Amino acid sequence: MAGISKAISNELFLKCHVALKQQGKSGKVARKLQAIISAKNHNISQVAKIFGMTRATLFKWIKDFKHQSIDGLLVKKRQRQEEIA
């Protein structure tokens, strides 16, 4: 049997729950928070498969939330590089 992830501390788990309550249950950020919360009690590979992403993506979301809270999970607009004429 695959082990439970140790990548998510209890403190981070609780922060995710609070953030999810504030965000609501729909939207891209809420989906990311739900994946992180699920990864606390389930295997990272299983959670990634269920949510349709790679393990690397899920680990990135965990890392981004640890360091930047909700701001780390927001979808960032890509900046266009201006063509030099």
Secondary structure, DSSP 8 states (H G I E B T S, - for coil): -----SSS-HHHHHHHHHHHHHH-S-SHHHHHHHHHHHHHHS-HHHHHHHHTS-HHHHHHHHHHHHHHGGGGGS-----------
